[in-house]
Amino acid sequence: MNPFPEFGKMLIILGIFMVIAGIVLVFIPKIPLIGRLPGDIVIRKGNFTFYFPLATCIILSILLTLIFSIFRR
């Protein structure tokens, strides 16, 4: 008898999430406009560059919220 069935399910879900995250990281450089959207903040001063992808973060947050709300139901 397995005393930790929830732990096993959690490990399976975590593994699936890690595979999906790995696939996304491999293909994200090939997706156009990711990180170069209007609203992303880039400040260049001499040797210093500050980059904050504000619009990209907002879009990713909306997409992840929609995905997690679908899986929750």
Sequence and secondary structure as in RCSB ss.txt:
>XXXX:A:sequence
MNPFPEFGKMLIILGIFMVIAGIVLVFIPKIPLIGRLPGDIVIRKGNFTFYFPLATCIILSILLTLIFSIFRR
>XXXX:A:secstr
  S HHHHHHHHHHHHHHHHHHHHHHHGGGSTTTT  TT EEEEETTEEEEE HHHHHHHHHHHHHHHHHHH 
